[in-house]
Amino acid sequence: MAKKAILLIPLTYNDGSSVPEEVLDEIYEALFELSGGHTSAGTVRGAYRMKDGTRQTDLLEQVWVAYEEADKPRLRELVAGFCALLGQEAMYLEFTDSIIEFVSPDGEP
């Protein structure tokens, strides 16, 4: 049974420059390969205290992913890779208690 995870993907690097569309496409493709889909829930603004104590404020894309429990470690590995790719100290990954169902037109999950 699928569960829901929420990721916050930075749309800019820490220096303020935009993350290229090709890089974002690579991230979204990796999520698609893992879970068979994802949903962009919109752009949000967040702040993070860096290791040196400074505040980093970012524009981020909130992305929902349905995952199977067996894929949880792989999703965490993917996010760690995204973190390195984007030059981040850390990235937000939330595992919710939601249960995901994809309901067909006949009403069956």
Buried (B, 14 or more C-beta within 10 A) or exposed (E): EBBBBBBBBBBBBBEEEEBEEEBBEBBBEBBEEBBEEBEEEEEEEEEBEEEEEEEEEBBBBBBBBBBBEEBEEBBEEBBEEBBEEBEBEEBBBEBEEEEBEEEEEEEEE
